C-alpha cells in the first residue's frame, strides 16, 4: 500500500499537539539525510573546524611522516605498558 500525503495528514491530525514538534524534527532529519547528497554538508561544526585545522597544519608544514607517527604511537603504548 502506498502512503499518500493525505494519509500522513490524517495521521498527524490524530497526534497529541505536543508530539508535532518531534514529528517535524524527524521530517527535517530525513530530508537532510536522504535529500542532501553532499556528505560534507552533514559534518558538525567541530568536524569542520578539525578539517580546517588540518589544512592549516599542512599549509604551515606542521606535519610528520607516517613512519614517525607509527613510532610515536609505539613509544606511547610502550610507556603505558610499563
N, C-alpha and C positions, 0 to 999 in steps of 0.2 A: 504494500500500500504506500503510495506516495503521499508525503506530508506537504500540505499547501500552507501558504501564509495565513489563509483563513483558519486552518486547523490550529496553527500556532496562536493566532489572535484569540480564538475561542478558549484555548487552554490558558493563555495568560490572564484572561478575564476571571478565571476561577481561582487564581492565586491570591493569597493574602497580600495586601499592598506592601507590607514590609519585606517581601521577598522579591519584589520587582527590581530593586537595585542590584540584587545578586544576579538575577537573570540578565540584566543589562550588562553587568560586568563580564559575565560569561560570554555573551554575544561579542563584546569588544575583544575578549581574549581569542575567540575562534576566528574573528576577522583578521586579527593581527597574525595569528599563527598560520592560517591557511590562505589568506589572500595576499599577504606581503611576502613576495618570493625572495627578497634580498635579505639573507641571513644577518647582514651587518646591521640592519635596522632593528634587530631583536636583541642586540647587545645592551647590557646595562651601562649606566654612566661610568661605573668603576672599571668595567671591562674596556670601554673606550679610552679611559684615561691610562690604563695599563698599556694599551697598544700605542698611544701617543708617546708615553714614556719610553717604550722600547724603541720606537722610531728615532726619538731624540738621542737615546744612548748610541744607536748605530751611527747616526749622523755625526756625533761627537767622538766617535772612536772608543767609546766605553764598552768594549766587547772582549770576550775571551774565546779561545778555540773550544771545540767540542772535547778534545783530549784534556784541556785544562779544566773544563767543567767536570768531567768524569773524575779527574784526580782530586779535585776539591770535595766532591761527594764522597769518594773513597776515604779521604782523610777525615772528613766529618764523621762518617759511620764508624771508622776505627776508633776515633776519640770517644765515641759514645759506648763502644763495646767494652772499654776498659773499666 
